[in-house]
Amino acid sequence: MSADTAPDAARDPDADWDTVTGWGRTAPTGALVVRPRTYEEAAVAVRDCGVRGGIARGLGRAYGDAAQNAGGAVLDMTALDRVHAVDVAGGTVLCDAGVSLHRLMEVLLPLGWFVPVTPGTRYVTVGGAIGADIHGKNHHVSGSFSRHVLSLELLTADGRVRTVAPGTPLFDATAGGMGLTGVILTATLRLQPVGTALMSVDTERAADLDDLMARLTATDHRYRYSVAWIDLLARGRATGRAVLTRGDHAPLEALDALPARSRARREPLAFRTSRLPAPPDFLPGGLLSRTTVGLFNELWYRKAPRESRGRLQRISTFFHPLDGVPHWNRVYGRGGFVQYQFVVGHGREEALRSIVRRISERRCPSFLAVLKRFGEADPGWLSFPVPGWTLALDIPAGLPGLGAFLDELDEEVADAGGRVYLAKDSRLRPDLLAAMYPRLDDFRALRAELDPRGVFVSDLARRLAL
């Protein structure tokens, strides 16, 4: 494929100035939002993006400023959303980078296939999944998203469309490179076979952080998917108490436990979702106070079974419970929220314990806090996962002293040899970046060679001197 052979359409894409922000809604900036409808229009947009450069954007689920470009161009790639081919026998799909994981599930599940990796939302594009090298509940088994990319087509700053294969420096810079090597146009993905659209789920409660880590260490290898919701307001002997949820795709015979007339038995591969009304955009920032979040956490922990085995759940319920609430980020009020995610390696558990204690003592009102174990790292130079423990939490942005507190946590993470996730970051100090990402100089060198004029740039890139 090349820009010259793209489908016929008007050469000039739609464009208008607009305010762009991340999912956390903390740092909106103005940009020229360009909406290419063909590969040719994407090439025109890159060529004409101006002195402030441009950055590709998908569905806007990066929490921070990775898909923003103040005063420059933002290429909204969501109109390029075709599924070109599915190899049902071989388990691969070729699709545009603007296709969402939600759309892939709609197409693939009835055919007996599932996306290889999904984060906590299915409303991310394939291009964004590669650019952030997303991970999911199955990292300890399946690695991150880029491990399942067989090839991709990348529009680079010189206007060329390059076919990029795993194992090459350009692939390793692009996987996790936050869109700074070029615009991903298409990708070929390896898929996960499934027998039904249901999950077989085990749930148990952990009394504290040490209990949780012991359970994960001892038995995580039995499960493809694993995640723990953790109560970061609990203190004392209950510090780090959690609800641990793990499972795998339910085989067809598991549906025998359902009523004979169950729709799931009649249509075992049907993809079903549910949606609740969106919260209003005028919720007060104080709604999520320590008191209300503490009450929610107590109820959530108590309502979870001490132990439950083999419960059947929809795929959407297991992987993406918040997707059923459109614009759920509004619950933090107009001030928005910071999502903070870090990883520390195995053998650095004391750093994890220390950070959990500090968050608990600080009384950070977070009701969306999850702990997972990462498996082997993938080769992306700026890819986030490394073997160890990762904790992600949401915090209202207006919490007094939050910036200084998170700076202290960043330093503790860096001292432990860990790192923070760039796809969720909105405030990391650039002096800590090299300590967290040892291949940073390689990334900068390749980017300077590939894009000497700095065509691809974002607010994140400027802030961190990527």
C-alpha positions in Angstrom: 0.0 0.0 0.0 1.1 3.6 -0.6 -0.3 7.0 -0.5 -0.4 7.0 -4.3 -2.6 3.9 -4.4 -5.0 4.8 -1.7 -8.8 4.7 -2.3 -10.2 7.6 -4.3 -11.5 10.4 -2.2 -11.1 14.2 -1.8 -7.4 15.0 -1.2 -8.0 17.4 1.7 -9.1 15.9 4.9 -11.6 17.5 7.2 -9.9 19.8 9.8 -10.9 22.3 12.4 -9.4 23.9 15.5 -10.6 22.3 18.7 -9.7 21.6 22.3 -8.1 18.3 22.9 -7.5 16.5 26.2 -6.7 13.1 27.6 -9.2 10.8 29.3 -8.2 12.3 32.6 -9.2 15.8 31.4 -6.4 17.5 33.2 -4.5 19.5 30.6 -6.6 20.5 27.6 -4.8 22.2 24.7 -5.9 23.6 21.4 -4.9 21.9 18.1 -5.9 21.6 14.5 -7.8 18.3 14.5 -7.4 16.7 11.0 -9.6 13.8 10.1 -8.1 11.8 7.2 -10.5 9.4 5.5 -7.9 7.7 3.2 -4.2 6.8 3.4 -3.6 9.5 0.9 -5.3 12.1 3.1 -3.2 10.9 6.0 0.0 11.5 3.9 -1.3 15.0 3.0 -1.9 15.7 6.6 1.6 14.7 7.6 3.1 16.7 4.8 1.1 19.8 5.7 1.1 19.7 9.5 3.2 22.8 9.9 6.0 23.9 12.3 4.3 22.6 15.4 4.2 19.1 13.9 1.5 16.5 14.3 0.5 13.4 16.3 -1.9 10.6 15.5 -4.9 10.1 17.8 -7.4 7.3 18.2 -10.3 7.3 20.6 -8.7 9.5 23.2 -8.3 7.0 26.0 -4.7 7.9 26.8 -5.1 9.4 30.2 -2.5 12.2 29.9 -1.2 14.3 27.1 0.2 11.6 24.7 -2.3 12.3 21.9 -2.3 16.1 22.3 -0.3 18.7 20.4 -0.7 22.3 21.5 -0.8 24.7 18.6 -0.1 21.9 16.1 -2.0 19.2 14.3 -3.7 16.1 15.7 -4.6 13.4 13.2 -7.9 11.7 14.2 -7.4 8.3 12.6 -10.8 6.8 13.6 -12.3 7.2 10.0 -9.7 4.7 8.8 -11.5 1.7 10.4 -11.8 -1.1 7.9 -11.3 -4.8 8.7 -9.6 -5.9 5.5 -9.3 -9.7 6.0 -9.8 -12.4 8.6 -8.0 -15.7 8.3 -10.4 -17.9 10.2 -8.3 -21.0 9.8 -5.0 -19.3 10.7 -6.3 -16.9 13.4 -5.1 -13.6 12.0 -6.7 -10.3 11.0 -5.5 -7.5 8.8 -7.1 -4.1 9.7 -6.7 -0.4 9.6 -5.1 1.2 12.7 -8.3 3.2 13.4 -10.3 0.1 14.1 -11.3 -0.2 17.7 -11.0 -3.3 19.8 -14.7 -3.1 20.3 -15.2 -3.5 16.5 -12.8 -6.3 16.3 -14.7 -8.2 19.0 -17.9 -7.7 17.1 -16.3 -9.2 14.0 -14.1 -11.8 15.5 -16.1 -13.4 18.4 -18.8 -15.0 16.1 -15.9 -16.6 14.2 -14.4 -18.1 17.4 -11.5 -15.6 17.8 -10.7 -12.9 20.4 -8.2 -10.1 20.5 -4.9 -11.3 22.0 -4.6 -8.5 24.6 -7.2 -6.0 25.8 -6.8 -3.3 28.5 -9.6 -2.2 30.8 -11.5 -0.6 27.9 -12.3 -1.9 24.5 -12.6 1.6 23.1 -9.0 1.9 22.0 -7.8 1.7 18.4 -5.3 -0.8 17.1 -2.9 2.0 16.3 -3.2 3.3 19.9 -2.8 -0.2 21.2 0.5 -0.6 19.4 1.7 3.0 20.1 1.2 2.5 23.8 2.0 -1.2 23.7 -1.0 -1.9 25.9 -1.2 -4.7 28.4 -4.1 -6.5 30.0 -5.0 -9.1 32.6 -3.0 -11.7 30.7 0.4 -10.1 30.6 1.9 -12.8 32.8 0.9 -15.3 30.1 0.6 -13.4 26.8 2.8 -10.3 27.1 1.8 -7.0 25.7 -0.1 -6.1 22.5 3.0 -5.8 20.2 4.0 -9.4 20.8 1.0 -10.4 18.7 1.6 -7.9 15.8 2.9 -9.8 12.8 3.5 -6.7 10.7 2.4 -3.1 10.4 2.4 -0.3 7.9 3.9 3.0 9.1 3.6 6.4 7.4 6.9 8.1 8.3 7.9 11.7 8.2 9.4 11.5 4.7 6.0 10.5 3.3 7.0 6.8 2.8 4.8 3.9 3.9 7.0 1.3 5.3 6.2 -2.3 6.1 7.6 -2.9 9.5 8.2 -6.4 11.0 8.9 -7.5 14.5 12.6 -7.8 15.4 13.6 -4.6 13.6 14.7 -1.4 15.3 11.8 0.5 13.8 9.3 -2.0 15.2 10.9 -1.8 18.6 10.8 2.0 18.6 7.2 2.1 17.3 5.8 -0.5 19.8 5.3 1.7 22.9 6.8 4.7 21.0 3.6 6.8 21.7 3.1 7.6 18.0 6.5 9.5 17.6 7.9 7.3 14.8 5.0 7.9 12.4 1.4 7.1 11.7 0.4 3.5 11.9 -1.9 2.8 8.9 -2.6 -1.0 9.1 -1.6 -4.0 11.3 -1.8 -7.7 11.0 -2.6 -9.4 14.4 -2.4 -12.9 15.7 -5.6 -13.8 17.5 -6.7 -15.9 20.5 -9.1 -18.8 19.8 -12.2 -19.1 22.0 -15.1 -21.5 22.3 -17.7 -19.1 23.7 -18.2 -15.4 24.5 -18.3 -16.1 28.2 -15.6 -16.3 30.9 -15.2 -18.8 33.7 -14.2 -16.7 36.7 -12.8 -17.4 40.1 -13.0 -14.7 42.8 -11.5 -14.6 46.3 -10.7 -12.0 49.0 -7.2 -11.3 50.3 -6.9 -9.9 53.8 -3.9 -7.6 53.1 -1.2 -6.9 50.6 1.1 -9.7 51.7 -1.8 -12.2 51.5 -2.6 -10.9 48.0 0.9 -11.1 46.7 1.3 -14.6 48.1 -1.9 -15.8 46.4 -0.8 -14.3 43.1 2.7 -15.7 43.3 1.5 -19.2 44.2 -1.4 -19.7 41.7 -1.3 -17.1 38.9 0.2 -19.6 36.5 -3.1 -21.5 36.5 -5.0 -18.6 34.9 -4.8 -16.8 31.6 -6.3 -13.6 33.1 -5.7 -12.2 36.6 -6.3 -8.9 38.3 -6.8 -7.6 41.8 -8.9 -4.7 42.9 -7.1 -3.2 45.9 -8.5 -1.0 48.7 -6.0 1.8 49.1 -7.9 3.5 51.9 -7.6 0.5 54.2 -5.1 0.9 57.0 -3.4 -1.1 59.7 -3.6 -4.8 59.4 -6.0 -4.5 56.5 -3.6 -2.3 54.4 -3.8 -3.5 50.8 -6.8 -5.8 51.3 -8.1 -6.9 47.9 -10.6 -8.8 45.7 -8.7 -11.1 43.4 -10.5 -12.0 40.1 -9.0 -14.5 37.7 -10.3 -16.6 34.8 -10.2 -18.0 31.3 -12.4 -18.2 28.3 -15.3 -20.7 29.1 -15.3 -23.8 26.9 -18.5 -24.8 25.1 -19.2 -27.6 27.6 -19.3 -25.0 30.5 -22.5 -23.7 29.1 -24.3 -26.9 30.1 -24.6 -25.3 33.6 -26.9 -22.6 32.1 -30.7 -23.1 31.7 -31.6 -25.0 28.6 -33.4 -22.0 27.0 -30.5 -19.6 27.9 -29.6 -17.3 25.0 -25.9 -18.0 25.7 -26.5 -21.6 25.0 -28.3 -20.9 21.8 -25.7 -18.3 20.6 -22.5 -19.2 22.5 -20.3 -16.8 20.5 -22.6 -13.8 20.4 -20.9 -10.6 21.7 -23.2 -8.9 24.2 -22.7 -5.6 26.1 -24.8 -3.4 28.3 -24.8 0.4 28.8 -25.9 2.6 31.6 -26.7 6.3 31.3 -23.7 8.6 31.2 -23.0 10.7 34.3 -23.7 14.5 33.9 -20.8 16.7 33.1 -21.4 19.0 36.1 -20.7 16.6 39.0 -18.9 18.4 41.8 -15.3 17.5 42.3 -16.0 16.8 46.0 -18.3 13.9 45.2 -15.4 11.5 45.4 -14.3 12.4 48.9 -12.4 10.1 51.3 -15.6 9.4 53.0 -17.6 8.4 49.9 -14.8 6.4 48.4 -14.1 4.7 51.8 -17.7 3.7 51.9 -17.6 2.4 48.4 -14.4 0.4 49.0 -15.9 -1.1 52.2 -19.1 -2.2 50.4 -17.1 -3.5 47.4 -14.8 -5.6 49.5 -17.6 -7.0 51.7 -19.9 -7.9 48.8 -17.2 -9.9 47.1 -17.4 -13.6 47.9 -14.7 -15.1 50.2 -14.3 -17.7 47.4 -16.2 -18.4 44.2 -15.2 -20.8 41.5 -16.3 -21.1 37.9 -18.8 -18.4 37.7 -19.8 -17.5 34.2 -19.6 -13.9 33.1 -19.9 -12.0 29.8 -16.6 -11.0 28.2 -17.6 -7.4 28.5 -18.4 -7.7 32.2 -15.0 -9.4 32.9 -12.8 -7.2 30.9 -14.5 -3.9 30.5 -17.0 -3.1 33.4 -16.5 0.6 33.1 -17.3 0.6 29.4 -20.9 0.2 30.3 -20.9 3.7 31.7 -20.3 6.2 28.9 -18.0 9.1 29.9 -17.4 7.6 33.3 -14.4 9.9 33.7 -16.9 12.7 34.5 -17.4 11.3 38.0 -14.3 13.1 39.0 -15.8 16.5 38.2 -14.5 19.1 35.8 -11.1 19.2 37.5 -10.4 15.7 36.1 -8.2 13.0 37.5 -4.7 11.6 37.4 -4.1 8.0 36.7 -0.9 6.9 38.2 0.6 3.5 37.2 4.0 2.1 38.0 5.8 -1.2 37.9 8.6 -2.5 40.1 10.4 -5.8 39.5 10.4 -9.1 41.3 12.6 -8.8 44.4 11.4 -5.2 44.9 8.3 -6.1 46.8 9.3 -3.8 49.7 9.1 -0.8 47.4 5.5 -1.9 46.5 4.7 -2.3 50.2 6.1 1.1 51.0 4.2 2.9 48.2 0.9 1.2 49.2 1.4 2.2 52.8 2.2 5.8 51.8 -0.9 6.0 49.6 -3.0 4.6 52.4 -1.6 6.9 55.0 -2.1 9.9 52.6 -5.7 8.8 52.3 -5.9 9.2 48.5 -9.5 8.6 47.5 -9.1 6.0 44.8 -11.8 3.5 44.1 -10.2 2.3 40.8 -7.0 0.7 42.0 -5.7 -2.5 40.5 -2.7 -4.7 41.0 -1.4 -7.2 38.5 1.7 -9.3 37.9 3.7 -8.8 34.7 5.5 -11.5 32.9 8.5 -11.3 30.5 9.1 -7.9 28.9 8.6 -7.3 25.2 11.3 -5.6 23.1 9.7 -2.2 22.7 12.3 0.4 23.7 9.6 2.5 25.6 7.3 -0.4 26.3 6.1 -0.2 29.9 5.8 -3.8 31.3 8.8 -5.5 32.9 8.6 -8.6 35.0 7.2 -7.7 38.4 4.3 -5.9 40.1 2.2 -3.1 38.6 -0.2 -0.9 40.5 -2.6 1.6 38.8 -4.9 4.0 40.6 -7.1 7.0 39.8 -6.8 10.1 42.0 -8.8 13.4 41.7 -6.5 16.0 40.2 -7.6 18.6 42.8 -6.3 16.7 45.8 -4.1 19.1 47.8 -0.4 18.4 47.4 -0.9 15.7 44.9 1.9 16.8 42.5 4.6 16.8 45.2 3.3 13.5 46.6 3.5 11.8 43.2 6.9 13.2 42.6 8.1 11.5 45.7 6.5 8.2 44.5 8.2 8.6 41.2 11.6 8.9 42.9 10.9 5.8 45.0 9.8 3.9 41.8 13.0 5.0 40.0 15.2 4.1 42.9 13.7 0.6 42.9 14.5 0.2 39.2 10.8 0.6 38.2 9.0 2.9 35.8 5.8 4.8 35.2 3.4 4.2 32.2 3.7 6.9 29.6 0.3 6.3 28.2 -1.2 7.3 31.5 1.3 9.9 32.5 0.6 13.7 32.6 3.2 15.0 35.1 6.4 13.0 35.3 9.6 15.0 35.6 11.9 14.5 32.6 15.0 14.0 34.7 13.6 10.6 35.9 12.8 9.3 32.4 16.3 7.9 31.5 16.5 6.0 34.8 13.1 4.4 34.1 13.6 3.6 30.4 17.2 2.5 29.7 16.7 2.3 25.9 15.7 6.0 25.8 18.9 7.1 24.0 18.3 4.5 21.3 14.8 5.7 20.8 15.9 9.4 20.6 18.7 8.5 18.1 16.4 6.5 15.8 13.7 9.2 16.0 16.3 11.9 15.1 17.5 9.9 12.1 14.0 9.0 10.9 12.4 12.4 11.6 15.1 15.1 11.6 12.6 17.9 11.2 10.5 16.8 14.2 7.3 16.3 12.2 5.8 13.9 14.8 5.5 15.6 18.2 3.1 15.7 21.1 2.6 17.5 24.4 4.0 14.4 26.1 7.1 14.4 23.8 7.8 18.1 24.5 7.3 17.7 28.3 9.7 14.8 28.5 12.0 15.7 25.7 11.3 12.4 23.9 
